Amino acid sequence: MLWEELEEEVIVEEDIEDSDIGERSQLIVYNDDHNTFDWVIDSFIEVLDHSQAQAEQLAMIIHFKGKATVKTAPKNVLKPKKDALIDRGLSAVIEEVG
């Protein structure tokens, strides 16, 4: 009985480590002169799971303001998304909130 209780505790701890718990961070994308609006919009839809409207709005904000926060989540969630955007030629960084 005791072993089963210990096993459950370990599983719960592993689940917590691999979950989305963590410091909130922002994925920021910067404007550039290389990527088209369509490419940026498609990238936001495919990588970030944004809707068409949300992706279009973010692309416009980035164009006019120079940058925008495109996703807020724990850093471990944002890292692969940032890497995917960079692989597509976008300029993206992660900054901690706070």
N, C-alpha and C positions, 0 to 999 in steps of 0.2 A: 504494500500500500504506500509506504513512504517513497519508494523508488518512482512510482507513478506520479506522485505529487511533485517530486523534483524534476521529472521529465517535463511535466506541464509548465513549470516555472521557466525552464531553459527555453522551451519553445516560445513562450510569451516574450522573453527577453530578446531572442533572436528576431522575432517579428517586429519588435519595437525598433531595434537597430536598423532594420531594412525598410522601415516604413517612411512616411513623409514627415515625420517629426523632426524638427530642426529649426535653425534660425531662418527667418524669412529673408529672401534675397530677391533682387530684381534682375531680370534679363533685359538689358538695354541694347537696342540696335541704333546705329548711327547712320546718318545719310552718307551717300557716296555718289560719285558721278559715273559709276560703271554699270550698276544694275537697273534694269527697267522696272517700272511699276508692276507690270504683270509678273515678273520673276519674283519680286519681293512679296507680292500678294500670294502667289502660289506657294512660296516657301513658308509663309505664316500659316496657310491652310494645312499644308502637308506636315510640317514639323511641329507646329504648336496647336494644331486642331482648332484653329480659329474659324469662325464663320466667314463667308465672303465679305459681308458688310464690315465686320470687325477688322479683317485684314486690310481692306481698302482704307478704312479710317486711320489705322496705324501707319500705313504707307504715306498717307497725306500728312499726318502729324510729323513724321520723320522728315519728309521733304521740306516742310515749312519751318519746323523748329530745330532741325538738325539731329534730333534723337528722340526716342520714346521708349518707355518701359512697355515691353510687349508681353511680359508674363511675370507673375510674382508667385514664388513657391520656395520651398527649401532648396538650398544650393545643390544637394545631391540629385534633385529632380531636374534642375535647370541645366546642369553641366552637359548632359548628352544633347539637350536641345540647342545649347549654345554651340557645341561642336558641330552639330548638323548644319546650323545656319552658317557657320564659318566655312564649312566644306562647300557650301553653295555660293561662297564669295561675298557674303554679307559681313559687315563689321559689327560684332556683338561682344558684349562683356557682361559679367555678373558682378553686381554690387550688393553688399549686405545692407539691409534696411536698418535704420536706426542710427 
